[in-house]
Amino acid sequence: MPELPPLLPRWPHGGPTAEPFVGLDFSVNANPYGPNPVLVRALREADHAQYPDPTYRVVRERLADWHRVSPQEVALGVGASDLLHRLVRAFLPAGGTLLSVHVPFGELARAAALQRAGVRVTTPQAVLGAVDCGVTLVYVGQPHNPTGHRFSPGELQALAAACQTSGALLIVDEAYAPFLLPGGPPPRHASVVRLLSPGKAHGLVGARPAYALAAPDVVGQLENLNPAWHIPAGTAAVLAALPQARDFLDRTLACVREDALALAAALRVLGPVEHHGTPYLTLDVGDAATVAAALLTRGIRVRDCADYGLPRRLRVCARRPQDNARLTGELCAALEGETHG
């Protein structure tokens, strides 16, 4: 019998769990002013009675025109995790090494483990020297979750060149890039895979829209791993409607940034805060797991960062102002209880 992939537990994420929860969820990094009505309409009006076009030609052409690339440079996915798992299967051999700047998104680490490959974590300052012949994939969050770190265009260009020299692919995960003030896209480079999951910025994470922009040979490898009709009709319709859905982002993302800044200022009274313009921030509370559990009993869900190597920190994503005020009050009470407990 052939050796099967290891049986691994699911990686912890924010958001819903098997346990019922009624309250305010600050563990999901998504636009609280969503969902985008343009994309909801596209989802509802999709033809769910018929099989989609197996090539998704129209969807790929619309995204390609929008990004000024060819349709052969567009790969569609059901969530970023789908594309990450396929990237690992295609480009990370058993015994190979994935290099990540800071701890990677959990699904990517799990995909590497299923492939029996290793994950090496490095820092932004050391990454250029860490790209060696044993590395086939390099991962950066642009910005990284939960630290908020991001590279400058020049730094990404240098990293892409180092990857090309060593024969590695550079995955640039732009899940949270729309929330930041415009800084320009990553360089167009044969070694760069841009990973976009716009459901977060549009407040429509349940539809799971995602796509990658990469060289045609990379896209070809990703497409080769697809089953037939791998994108549901509704998700395909959402992806096709993205170029016409920008007005919602223009109206709401400035509010998200202001709300996150205000929340960061309020929480600094309680402890050290790391916030770099993203909708999420981290707060040092000492024993993050214990504080997160205490908040859960108060109807507040947050994300402790132990699996990111930050056991003292909670990650919270800003919601609307009245919700953020409740979080601040409940967190203050929870910390006061820990102090006296």
C-alpha positions, 0 to 999 in steps of 0.5 A, a space after each residue: 500500500 502506498 504511503 498516505 499523507 499524514 493525518 493532521 488536525 485542522 489549523 486553528 483559525 479565527 471565526 466560527 467553530 463547532 461550538 455554538 457562539 452568540 456574541 461579537 466576533 473580533 477574530 475574523 479579519 473582514 470589512 465590518 461594513 460589508 457585504 458589498 451589495 454589488 457582489 451579493 447581487 452577483 452571487 444571487 443572480 448566478 445560474 446555480 442550475 447549470 454547470 459553469 463553463 469548465 474553463 471559466 473563460 469570461 471570469 479569467 478574461 475580466 480579471 486579466 483585463 482589470 490587472 492588465 495581464 493575459 488570461 493565461 496568467 490568472 488562476 481561480 480558487 475557492 479561498 486562498 487556502 485552495 490555491 496555497 494547497 495547490 501551490 504546495 502540491 505543485 512546487 514543494 516536494 517531499 523533503 523540500 523547504 518552504 521559507 516564510 517571513 514570520 510564521 505563515 498562514 496556518 493553511 500553508 503550514 498544514 499543506 507543507 506538513 501534508 506534503 512532508 516538507 519543512 517550514 523554515 521561519 525567517 525575519 524580513 532582515 534575514 530573508 535574502 540570505 535565507 533563500 538557498 538551493 533547498 528552498 522552493 517556495 518563499 511566502 510573505 504576507 503583504 501585509 503579514 497577519 498578525 504582525 502587520 509587516 510589509 515590504 517596500 516595492 524595492 524589497 519585494 523586487 530584490 526578493 523576487 530576483 533572489 528567488 529567481 536565482 535560486 529557482 524558488 517561487 515567491 508567494 505574495 499574499 495580498 489578503 489584507 492589502 486592500 485595507 492599506 493606503 495605496 502603495 502599488 502592487 508587487 512587481 510583475 516577475 516570473 518568480 512572483 505569485 500574487 495571491 488575492 482573496 478579496 472577500 475580506 475587503 468586501 465583507 463576503 468571506 463566505 463566498 470564498 472568492 480568490 485568485 492568483 496572478 502568476 506566469 503562465 507555466 505556474 498557472 498551468 501547474 495550478 490548473 492541472 490540479 483542479 477537478 472539473 468545475 472547481 469554482 461554484 457558479 456563485 463564487 465565479 460570478 463574484 470574481 467576475 463582478 470584482 472590477 465593477 465593485 470598487 465603489 464599495 471599497 472607496 466608501 468603506 475602507 477609510 472608515 475601517 482604517 479610522 475605526 482601527 486607529 481609534 481602537 488601537 488608541 483605546 487599547 493602548 491604555 491596557 497594554 502594548 499594541 502593535 498596529 500598522 494600518 491593517 484592520 487588525 492589531 495585536 495587544 500584549 495581555 500576558 497570558 493571551 489564551 486565558 484572557 481569550 477564554 475569559 472574553 469568550 464567557 463575556 460574549 466576545 471572541 478574539 484570536 490568541 496568537 500562540 500558534 504564531 509564536 506570540 503567546 502573550 498577544 491577542 489579535 483583534 480586528 476592528 468592527 464598528 465603533 459601538 462594538 469596539 467600545 464594548 470590546 474595550 470595556 469587556 477586555 478591561 474587565 477581563 484583565 481586571 479579573 485576571 489581576 485579582 484572580 
